[in-house]
Amino acid sequence: IAEPLMTVPQIYQIWSTHVTAGVSLISWLGYIIAAFVWLAYSLKIRDKPLIISSTMWVIAEGLVILGVLQSRGL
């Protein structure tokens, strides 16, 4: 649970200042793809802690990606 929460400052910076200089959209897209893979795996094995963690990663990374796209007008 702590790891996805460490993304909150990045999310806050992007959404409050709309400054995305230095934020790599390609990297964050890779992160969210990996998070979806982990989420699918955790659902398959029915591991609740991993489901919660993977879901939190998808949400956090999705917010970063959406913020970057919005600030860049894409």
N, C-alpha and C positions, 0 to 999 in steps of 0.2 A: 504494500500500500504506500510505503514511503517513497519509492522510486517514481511512480507517476506524479506524486505530489511535488516532486522537485522540479517538474516542468511548469508549475504554476507561475513562477516569476517570469518565465519566457512568454507564457500566454498573456499575463497581465501587461507586460511591456508592449507586445504586439497590439493588443486590443485597446489599450489606453492611449498609446502614443502614435500608433499606426506607423511606426518606424520599423522596417524590416530589413534594413541594411545588415548584411552579414548572416542573414537567415537563409539557408539553402533549402529551397523547396524540394529539390530532388532528394536530398537526404531525408527530409521529413516524410516524403512519399514512401521511401524505402522503409523507414521506421514503421509507418502505419501498415504497410503490407506484411511486415514481419509480425506485427501485433495481431493482425487478422489471422495469420497462420497459427500463432500461439492460441488465439481464442478458439479457432476451429478444433485444434488438438485438445484443449482443455474441455471443450464441450463433448468431444468424443469419449474422453476418459472420465468425464463427470467429476472433475476435480474442482470443488468450489473455490478454494483459495486462488487457484490459477485462473479460473473464470473471472473472478472479481478483479484480479490484477490485470489480466488481459483486456477486460472491458474498460478499466480505468485508463490503460495505455491508449486504446482506440479513441476514447473520448478526448484525452489530453492532446494526442497527436493530431486528431481531427480539428480541434480548436486552433492549434498552431497553423495548420494548413489553410483552414478557412480564413483566419486572420491575415495570412500572407496574401492569399488570393484577393481578398477584399481590399487590402491596402495598395496592392499593385494594380487594381482595376481589372482583374482577370475574371 
